[in-house]
Amino acid sequence: MATQQNDPIQIAGAGPAGLSAAITLARAGRQVIVHEAQANVGWRFKHDFQGLENWTTQRDVLQVLADDGITTDFDILPGKKGMAYDAWGQGYPIQSATPFFYLVVRGPGPGSLDDALLRQAQALGVEVRFKSRVKKLPFPAILATGPKAADAIAVGYHFDTDMEDGFWVICDNNLAPGGYAYLLVWNGKGTVKTCMFSDFKQEKKYVENTVAAFERLAGLEMKNPVHHGGVGNFYVPQRAYAGKRPVVGEQAGFQDTLWGFGMRHAITSGILAARSFVEEADYDAMWRAEFNGQLRVSIVNRALYNMLGNRGYRWFLKRISTKQNIRKSLYGQYHPGFIKTLLYPWANHSVKRLRSDSDCEHIDCECVWCRSCDCHLV
Ligand SMILES: Cc1cc2nc3c(=O)[nH]c(=O)nc-3n(C[C@H](O)[C@H](O)[C@H](O)COP(=O)(O)OP(=O)(O)OC[C@H]3O[C@@H](n4cnc5c(N)ncnc54)[C@H](O)[C@@H]3O)c2cc1C
């Protein structure tokens, strides 16, 4: 894997994974070229709000990023309390002593995570070539081109609103089969989505149900709604190399299989892939040591969640609403213990990571997967 110090390292994809890799390489004095297929960063998110999870490490995620040399110069809204609902409309307050996630903005433009990473990379001398869709990259290179399959989709609206900042979640298979519906409001803007793990073809029905439920339960008021959706890919690869080139972020399938939180794994895997060049180390060994356990636990969590159904979700929500510090309890849920280690072979077998949707024949289809799938490397 050794590369000459002067060889420029090329990266396909300017998402959090690719840019974190670029920043880490540039900080180590390496010459880096990033190819981004779109005209700007964060194209597929278009001012989406996303949660940077803060429960898989005891140290605060912002501290972890800073220690890794990654900028934290982006807008955040700390998430310490919110409201969850079951399928019968019963509300369960969720609270945490310290933020269990930070809301961030995705997409181009001031204040977004993507823009902050881009600015840091460029300030370090990284050359970012926009509208540069790569089909092949010679070694040395890193592949960071985002999801290549849809194991879950999140669809709904971005909108303006007079609502106060906050977040709301509903666990109800009539709104989000196998997943959850969510509403996030921040500074007069909002996003409402159903995050679905099956039945993608019926997304319109689930979006309508989701909007109606949040209008009823949380007083959702949308102005200028704009449709938005995207896909998520969850996968624990045997190896995260394509030939000799490390594969990072969602392109490798790195993402929390339970809820679909992928930003931290994207950033961490980008950093590790970069270090594997600098330290001439085995990237597979590095990511496995860092988060293979968490990926496996998230598969067990998903397998268990799949068994719950609406009554089970109600039990789960009741349980978490009694916790004074949800961050601490999620930390426990995401770390391998004896039982979850034992359950992993069963869970890995039972959780279908689709890389396609059996409900969709992909012919003359406008579902989110078919709308988004032509923008990635095959
Ligand atoms: C609606 C939605 C909500 C989400 N919410 C959350 C959340 O709350 N919290 C969370 O942690 N995660 C969330 N995620 C997941 C998270 O967004 C992803 O896991 C994360 O963005 C993955 O980063 P990445 O760098 O691997 O890929 P991406 O962010 O997808 O970046 C890949 C980049 O590669 C570019 N590219 C693709 N093909 C090529 C090519 N051939 N040549 C050059 N460039 C190419 C793309 O244009 C893109 O810019 C959400 C995802 C969706 C869809």
The ligand as an SDF file (V2000), in Angstrom:
LIG
                    3D

 53 58  0  0  0  0  0  0  0  0999 V2000
  -32.7670   12.2760    4.3030 C   0  0  0  0  0  0  0  0  0  0  0  0
  -31.5620   11.7880    5.0620 C   0  0  0  0  0  0  0  0  0  0  0  0
  -31.4330   12.0910    6.4000 C   0  0  0  0  0  0  0  0  0  0  0  0
  -30.3100   11.6660    7.1170 C   0  0  0  0  0  0  0  0  0  0  0  0
  -30.2110   11.9980    8.4330 N   0  0  0  0  0  0  0  0  0  0  0  0
  -29.0800   11.6780    9.1120 C   0  0  0  0  0  0  0  0  0  0  0  0
  -28.9270   12.0840   10.4570 C   0  0  0  0  0  0  0  0  0  0  0  0
  -29.8150   12.7000   11.0590 O   0  0  0  0  0  0  0  0  0  0  0  0
  -27.7560   11.7760   11.0880 N   0  0  0  0  0  0  0  0  0  0  0  0
  -26.7520   11.0870   10.4650 C   0  0  0  0  0  0  0  0  0  0  0  0
  -25.6960   10.8550   11.0720 O   0  0  0  0  0  0  0  0  0  0  0  0
  -26.8900   10.6830    9.1850 N   0  0  0  0  0  0  0  0  0  0  0  0
  -28.0110   10.9670    8.5000 C   0  0  0  0  0  0  0  0  0  0  0  0
  -28.1460   10.5750    7.2020 N   0  0  0  0  0  0  0  0  0  0  0  0
  -27.0430    9.8100    6.5870 C   0  0  0  0  0  0  0  0  0  0  0  0
  -25.8820   10.7440    6.2110 C   0  0  0  0  0  0  0  0  0  0  0  0
  -26.3590   11.8240    5.4690 O   0  0  0  0  0  0  0  0  0  0  0  0
  -24.8750    9.9520    5.3710 C   0  0  0  0  0  0  0  0  0  0  0  0
  -24.5520    8.7540    6.0410 O   0  0  0  0  0  0  0  0  0  0  0  0
  -23.5950   10.7450    5.1100 C   0  0  0  0  0  0  0  0  0  0  0  0
  -23.8650   11.9020    4.3750 O   0  0  0  0  0  0  0  0  0  0  0  0
  -22.6240    9.8620    4.3310 C   0  0  0  0  0  0  0  0  0  0  0  0
  -21.5090   10.6330    3.9740 O   0  0  0  0  0  0  0  0  0  0  0  0
  -20.6060   10.2160    2.7370 P   0  0  0  0  0  0  0  0  0  0  0  0
  -19.5280   11.2150    2.6540 O   0  0  0  0  0  0  0  0  0  0  0  0
  -20.2650    8.7770    2.8450 O   0  0  0  0  0  0  0  0  0  0  0  0
  -21.5750   10.3140    1.4800 O   0  0  0  0  0  0  0  0  0  0  0  0
  -22.3720   11.6110    0.8520 P   0  0  0  0  0  0  0  0  0  0  0  0
  -22.6800   12.5920    1.9010 O   0  0  0  0  0  0  0  0  0  0  0  0
  -23.4660   11.0230    0.0710 O   0  0  0  0  0  0  0  0  0  0  0  0
  -21.2790   12.2160   -0.1250 O   0  0  0  0  0  0  0  0  0  0  0  0
  -20.8970   11.5300   -1.3050 C   0  0  0  0  0  0  0  0  0  0  0  0
  -20.5030   12.5480   -2.3520 C   0  0  0  0  0  0  0  0  0  0  0  0
  -19.9520   11.8620   -3.4830 O   0  0  0  0  0  0  0  0  0  0  0  0
  -20.4090   12.5030   -4.6770 C   0  0  0  0  0  0  0  0  0  0  0  0
  -20.3040   11.5360   -5.7680 N   0  0  0  0  0  0  0  0  0  0  0  0
  -21.1240   10.4810   -6.0180 C   0  0  0  0  0  0  0  0  0  0  0  0
  -20.6910    9.8080   -7.1090 N   0  0  0  0  0  0  0  0  0  0  0  0
  -19.5700   10.4480   -7.5500 C   0  0  0  0  0  0  0  0  0  0  0  0
  -18.6630   10.2210   -8.6330 C   0  0  0  0  0  0  0  0  0  0  0  0
  -18.8040    9.2020   -9.4610 N   0  0  0  0  0  0  0  0  0  0  0  0
  -17.6190   11.0670   -8.7760 N   0  0  0  0  0  0  0  0  0  0  0  0
  -17.4430   12.1160   -7.9370 C   0  0  0  0  0  0  0  0  0  0  0  0
  -18.2830   12.3820   -6.8850 N   0  0  0  0  0  0  0  0  0  0  0  0
  -19.3220   11.5470   -6.6960 C   0  0  0  0  0  0  0  0  0  0  0  0
  -21.8370   12.9000   -4.3180 C   0  0  0  0  0  0  0  0  0  0  0  0
  -22.2970   13.9210   -5.1770 O   0  0  0  0  0  0  0  0  0  0  0  0
  -21.6860   13.3540   -2.8800 C   0  0  0  0  0  0  0  0  0  0  0  0
  -21.3840   14.7250   -2.7730 O   0  0  0  0  0  0  0  0  0  0  0  0
  -29.2820   10.9310    6.4700 C   0  0  0  0  0  0  0  0  0  0  0  0
  -29.4060   10.6020    5.1320 C   0  0  0  0  0  0  0  0  0  0  0  0
  -30.5440   11.0120    4.4300 C   0  0  0  0  0  0  0  0  0  0  0  0
  -30.6760   10.6410    2.9780 C   0  0  0  0  0  0  0  0  0  0  0  0
  1  2  1  0
  2  3  1  0
  2 52  2  0
  3  4  2  0
  4  5  1  0
  4 50  1  0
  5  6  2  0
  6  7  1  0
  6 13  1  0
  7  8  2  0
  7  9  1  0
  9 10  1  0
 10 11  2  0
 10 12  1  0
 12 13  2  0
 13 14  1  0
 14 15  1  0
 14 50  1  0
 15 16  1  0
 16 17  1  0
 16 18  1  0
 18 19  1  0
 18 20  1  0
 20 21  1  0
 20 22  1  0
 22 23  1  0
 23 24  1  0
 24 25  2  0
 24 26  1  0
 24 27  1  0
 27 28  1  0
 28 29  2  0
 28 30  1  0
 28 31  1  0
 31 32  1  0
 32 33  1  0
 33 34  1  0
 33 48  1  0
 34 35  1  0
 35 36  1  0
 35 46  1  0
 36 37  1  0
 36 45  1  0
 37 38  2  0
 38 39  1  0
 39 40  1  0
 39 45  2  0
 40 41  1  0
 40 42  2  0
 42 43  1  0
 43 44  2  0
 44 45  1  0
 46 47  1  0
 46 48  1  0
 48 49  1  0
 50 51  2  0
 51 52  1  0
 52 53  1  0
M  END
$$$$
